[in-house]
């Protein structure tokens, strides 16, 4: 519903709206849904904690390499106290718990389908 509203109301709300941004959003949602289907089919035998940990690890390493390649000095902001606190609270607790819940729901759906 939100994506449809983005397409319909986007041009009237803002002059900076671009259909390419909304199309990229739809593409990302489709890839996310496709990963859920593949996870339910092939990875339902693994623990939700293992899946969550590996998803967060891979999701941090590869974009991190890209980030350092684009802006080599960008990693320096990670070493101040405020950044480390935010990384731990938002990154580890919030995203970690969300990933565990996401993979738990996928695992339960896979059990229902088998």
C-alpha positions as protocol buffer text, in pm:
chain_id: "A"
residue {
  index: 1
  type: UNK
  ca { x: 0 y: 0 z: 0 }
}
residue {
  index: 2
  type: UNK
  ca { x: 280 y: 241 z: 86 }
}
residue {
  index: 3
  type: UNK
  ca { x: 456 y: 176 z: -243 }
}
residue {
  index: 4
  type: UNK
  ca { x: 135 y: 245 z: -437 }
}
residue {
  index: 5
  type: UNK
  ca { x: 93 y: 573 z: -248 }
}
residue {
  index: 6
  type: UNK
  ca { x: 452 y: 662 z: -332 }
}
residue {
  index: 7
  type: UNK
  ca { x: 377 y: 626 z: -702 }
}
residue {
  index: 8
  type: UNK
  ca { x: 43 y: 808 z: -689 }
}
residue {
  index: 9
  type: UNK
  ca { x: 118 y: 1091 z: -445 }
}
residue {
  index: 10
  type: UNK
  ca { x: 493 y: 1128 z: -493 }
}
residue {
  index: 11
  type: UNK
  ca { x: 493 y: 1371 z: -787 }
}
residue {
  index: 12
  type: UNK
  ca { x: 225 y: 1593 z: -631 }
}
residue {
  index: 13
  type: UNK
  ca { x: 396 y: 1617 z: -291 }
}
residue {
  index: 14
  type: UNK
  ca { x: 751 y: 1687 z: -400 }
}
residue {
  index: 15
  type: UNK
  ca { x: 922 y: 1821 z: -707 }
}
residue {
  index: 16
  type: UNK
  ca { x: 1224 y: 1603 z: -625 }
}
residue {
  index: 17
  type: UNK
  ca { x: 1027 y: 1280 z: -668 }
}
residue {
  index: 18
  type: UNK
  ca { x: 1171 y: 1042 z: -925 }
}
residue {
  index: 19
  type: UNK
  ca { x: 1000 y: 731 z: -1054 }
}
residue {
  index: 20
  type: UNK
  ca { x: 1339 y: 560 z: -1065 }
}
residue {
  index: 21
  type: UNK
  ca { x: 1362 y: 587 z: -685 }
}
residue {
  index: 22
  type: UNK
  ca { x: 1021 y: 428 z: -642 }
}
residue {
  index: 23
  type: UNK
  ca { x: 1108 y: 157 z: -896 }
}
residue {
  index: 24
  type: UNK
  ca { x: 1427 y: 83 z: -702 }
}
residue {
  index: 25
  type: UNK
  ca { x: 1217 y: 54 z: -385 }
}
residue {
  index: 26
  type: UNK
  ca { x: 987 y: -198 z: -553 }
}
residue {
  index: 27
  type: UNK
  ca { x: 1289 y: -393 z: -679 }
}
residue {
  index: 28
  type: UNK
  ca { x: 1435 y: -404 z: -325 }
}
residue {
  index: 29
  type: UNK
  ca { x: 1105 y: -528 z: -179 }
}
residue {
  index: 30
  type: UNK
  ca { x: 1087 y: -802 z: -442 }
}
residue {
  index: 31
  type: UNK
  ca { x: 1443 y: -915 z: -370 }
}
residue {
  index: 32
  type: UNK
  ca { x: 1366 y: -919 z: 3 }
}
residue {
  index: 33
  type: UNK
  ca { x: 1055 y: -1133 z: -57 }
}
residue {
  index: 34
  type: UNK
  ca { x: 1252 y: -1364 z: -289 }
}
residue {
  index: 35
  type: UNK
  ca { x: 1516 y: -1413 z: -20 }
}
residue {
  index: 36
  type: UNK
  ca { x: 1242 y: -1509 z: 228 }
}
residue {
  index: 37
  type: UNK
  ca { x: 1111 y: -1772 z: -13 }
}
residue {
  index: 38
  type: UNK
  ca { x: 1460 y: -1915 z: -74 }
}
residue {
  index: 39
  type: UNK
  ca { x: 1537 y: -1912 z: 298 }
}
residue {
  index: 40
  type: UNK
  ca { x: 1216 y: -2101 z: 375 }
}
residue {
  index: 41
  type: UNK
  ca { x: 1292 y: -2356 z: 106 }
}
residue {
  index: 42
  type: UNK
  ca { x: 1661 y: -2424 z: 159 }
}
residue {
  index: 43
  type: UNK
  ca { x: 1766 y: -2295 z: 502 }
}
residue {
  index: 44
  type: UNK
  ca { x: 1478 y: -2396 z: 729 }
}
residue {
  index: 45
  type: UNK
  ca { x: 1697 y: -2660 z: 897 }
}
residue {
  index: 46
  type: UNK
  ca { x: 1931 y: -2400 z: 1048 }
}
residue {
  index: 47
  type: UNK
  ca { x: 1881 y: -2211 z: 1373 }
}
residue {
  index: 48
  type: UNK
  ca { x: 1723 y: -1867 z: 1354 }
}
residue {
  index: 49
  type: UNK
  ca { x: 2020 y: -1732 z: 1549 }
}
residue {
  index: 50
  type: UNK
  ca { x: 2268 y: -1875 z: 1300 }
}
residue {
  index: 51
  type: UNK
  ca { x: 2075 y: -1732 z: 1006 }
}
residue {
  index: 52
  type: UNK
  ca { x: 2042 y: -1394 z: 1175 }
}
residue {
  index: 53
  type: UNK
  ca { x: 2409 y: -1378 z: 1270 }
}
residue {
  index: 54
  type: UNK
  ca { x: 2527 y: -1474 z: 922 }
}
residue {
  index: 55
  type: UNK
  ca { x: 2287 y: -1231 z: 752 }
}
residue {
  index: 56
  type: UNK
  ca { x: 2406 y: -945 z: 971 }
}
residue {
  index: 57
  type: UNK
  ca { x: 2772 y: -1040 z: 927 }
}
residue {
  index: 58
  type: UNK
  ca { x: 2753 y: -1056 z: 549 }
}
residue {
  index: 59
  type: UNK
  ca { x: 2532 y: -746 z: 548 }
}
residue {
  index: 60
  type: UNK
  ca { x: 2803 y: -554 z: 732 }
}
residue {
  index: 61
  type: UNK
  ca { x: 3119 y: -684 z: 568 }
}
residue {
  index: 62
  type: UNK
  ca { x: 3039 y: -638 z: 198 }
}
residue {
  index: 63
  type: UNK
  ca { x: 2883 y: -289 z: 224 }
}
residue {
  index: 64
  type: UNK
  ca { x: 3166 y: -197 z: 462 }
}
residue {
  index: 65
  type: UNK
  ca { x: 3424 y: -283 z: 199 }
}
residue {
  index: 66
  type: UNK
  ca { x: 3228 y: -80 z: -57 }
}
residue {
  index: 67
  type: UNK
  ca { x: 3203 y: 212 z: 189 }
}
residue {
  index: 68
  type: UNK
  ca { x: 3577 y: 220 z: 253 }
}
residue {
  index: 69
  type: UNK
  ca { x: 3639 y: 196 z: -122 }
}
residue {
  index: 70
  type: UNK
  ca { x: 3419 y: 496 z: -194 }
}
residue {
  index: 71
  type: UNK
  ca { x: 3527 y: 709 z: 101 }
}
residue {
  index: 72
  type: UNK
  ca { x: 3846 y: 579 z: 269 }
}
residue {
  index: 73
  type: UNK
  ca { x: 3813 y: 807 z: 573 }
}
residue {
  index: 74
  type: UNK
  ca { x: 3454 y: 699 z: 646 }
}
residue {
  index: 75
  type: UNK
  ca { x: 3549 y: 422 z: 890 }
}
residue {
  index: 76
  type: UNK
  ca { x: 3707 y: 673 z: 1131 }
}
residue {
  index: 77
  type: UNK
  ca { x: 3367 y: 782 z: 1263 }
}
residue {
  index: 78
  type: UNK
  ca { x: 3313 y: 433 z: 1403 }
}
residue {
  index: 79
  type: UNK
  ca { x: 3576 y: 480 z: 1671 }
}
residue {
  index: 80
  type: UNK
  ca { x: 3416 y: 753 z: 1878 }
}
residue {
  index: 81
  type: UNK
  ca { x: 3207 y: 670 z: 2185 }
}
residue {
  index: 82
  type: UNK
  ca { x: 2873 y: 789 z: 2049 }
}
residue {
  index: 83
  type: UNK
  ca { x: 2907 y: 586 z: 1729 }
}
residue {
  index: 84
  type: UNK
  ca { x: 3000 y: 270 z: 1915 }
}
residue {
  index: 85
  type: UNK
  ca { x: 2702 y: 311 z: 2150 }
}
residue {
  index: 86
  type: UNK
  ca { x: 2464 y: 363 z: 1856 }
}
residue {
  index: 87
  type: UNK
  ca { x: 2618 y: 72 z: 1668 }
}
residue {
  index: 88
  type: UNK
  ca { x: 2562 y: -159 z: 1962 }
}
residue {
  index: 89
  type: UNK
  ca { x: 2211 y: -44 z: 2050 }
}
residue {
  index: 90
  type: UNK
  ca { x: 2068 y: 2 z: 1702 }
}
residue {
  index: 91
  type: UNK
  ca { x: 2279 y: -242 z: 1508 }
}
residue {
  index: 92
  type: UNK
  ca { x: 2311 y: -534 z: 1742 }
}
residue {
  index: 93
  type: UNK
  ca { x: 2000 y: -522 z: 1958 }
}
residue {
  index: 94
  type: UNK
  ca { x: 1738 y: -370 z: 1729 }
}
residue {
  index: 95
  type: UNK
  ca { x: 1847 y: -523 z: 1398 }
}
residue {
  index: 96
  type: UNK
  ca { x: 1950 y: -845 z: 1567 }
}
residue {
  index: 97
  type: UNK
  ca { x: 1614 y: -895 z: 1733 }
}
residue {
  index: 98
  type: UNK
  ca { x: 1434 y: -800 z: 1411 }
}
residue {
  index: 99
  type: UNK
  ca { x: 1636 y: -1054 z: 1214 }
}
residue {
  index: 100
  type: UNK
  ca { x: 1567 y: -1328 z: 1469 }
}
residue {
  index: 101
  type: UNK
  ca { x: 1193 y: -1256 z: 1452 }
}
residue {
  index: 102
  type: UNK
  ca { x: 1204 y: -1244 z: 1069 }
}
residue {
  index: 103
  type: UNK
  ca { x: 1382 y: -1578 z: 1040 }
}
residue {
  index: 104
  type: UNK
  ca { x: 1160 y: -1731 z: 1307 }
}
residue {
  index: 105
  type: UNK
  ca { x: 851 y: -1636 z: 1106 }
}
residue {
  index: 106
  type: UNK
  ca { x: 1008 y: -1779 z: 791 }
}
residue {
  index: 107
  type: UNK
  ca { x: 1097 y: -2100 z: 973 }
}
residue {
  index: 108
  type: UNK
  ca { x: 743 y: -2139 z: 1107 }
}
residue {
  index: 109
  type: UNK
  ca { x: 600 y: -2078 z: 758 }
}
residue {
  index: 110
  type: UNK
  ca { x: 837 y: -2338 z: 615 }
}
residue {
  index: 111
  type: UNK
  ca { x: 720 y: -2591 z: 873 }
}
residue {
  index: 112
  type: UNK
  ca { x: 359 y: -2525 z: 777 }
}
residue {
  index: 113
  type: UNK
  ca { x: 434 y: -2574 z: 409 }
}
residue {
  index: 114
  type: UNK
  ca { x: 622 y: -2902 z: 448 }
}
